[in-house]
Amino acid sequence: MSDGTAEVRQRIRALLVDLFGNDRLVGNVSDTESLRQGGMSSTALVSLLVAMEDAFGFEWDEDVRPEALRSIASLADHVVSLR
């Protein structure tokens, strides 16, 4: 994992805390675990995606692959791939 990816993962975790507080999901879900299986609702995921657009300065493409939205790691990899 590159330093850039690690930094993006940390920022995504910080966004999760800002949005939802330091609840079980934020504290216990690993970077590679499915956010949905970790307990994130689709509404919460949409909130995170919007917050990520603001934080990282991009817009999600309509044709983004679902795998990119699976976990903190896959979200971070997607952000890094846009740079």
C-alpha positions, -999 to +999 in steps of 0.1 A: +000+000+000+014+034-010+016+063+014-010+081-007-035+052-003-029+050+034-036+087+037-068+084+017-079+055+039-074+076+070-093+105+055-122+082+046-123+069+082-123+105+094-152+113+071-171+083+086-165+096+121-177+131+110-208+116+094-218+089+119-197+093+150-173+068+163-198+039+162-192+002+158-189+004+120-161+030+121-142+014+149-145-023+140-147-025+102-113-034+086-101-016+055-110-046+033-143-057+049-175-050+030-191-018+044-225-033+038-216-064+057-202-042+084-236-026+088-236+004+066-270+012+050-273+023+014-284+058+026-252+060+048-231+049+018-245+077-004-238+102+024-202+090+025-198+092-013-211+128-013-187+137+015-158+120-004-166+142-035-163+173-014-132+161+005-113+148-025-126+172-052-141+148-077-175+135-089-184+099-090-190+086-125-224+070-131-207+039-144-184+034-114-179-003-108-198-016-077-166-032-065-151+003-061-177+010-034-173-022-014-148-012+013-126+015+027-097+000+007-116-001-026-128+035-021-093+047-014-079+028-044-105+045-066-096+080-052-059+074-058-065+061-093-081+095-102-050+115-092 
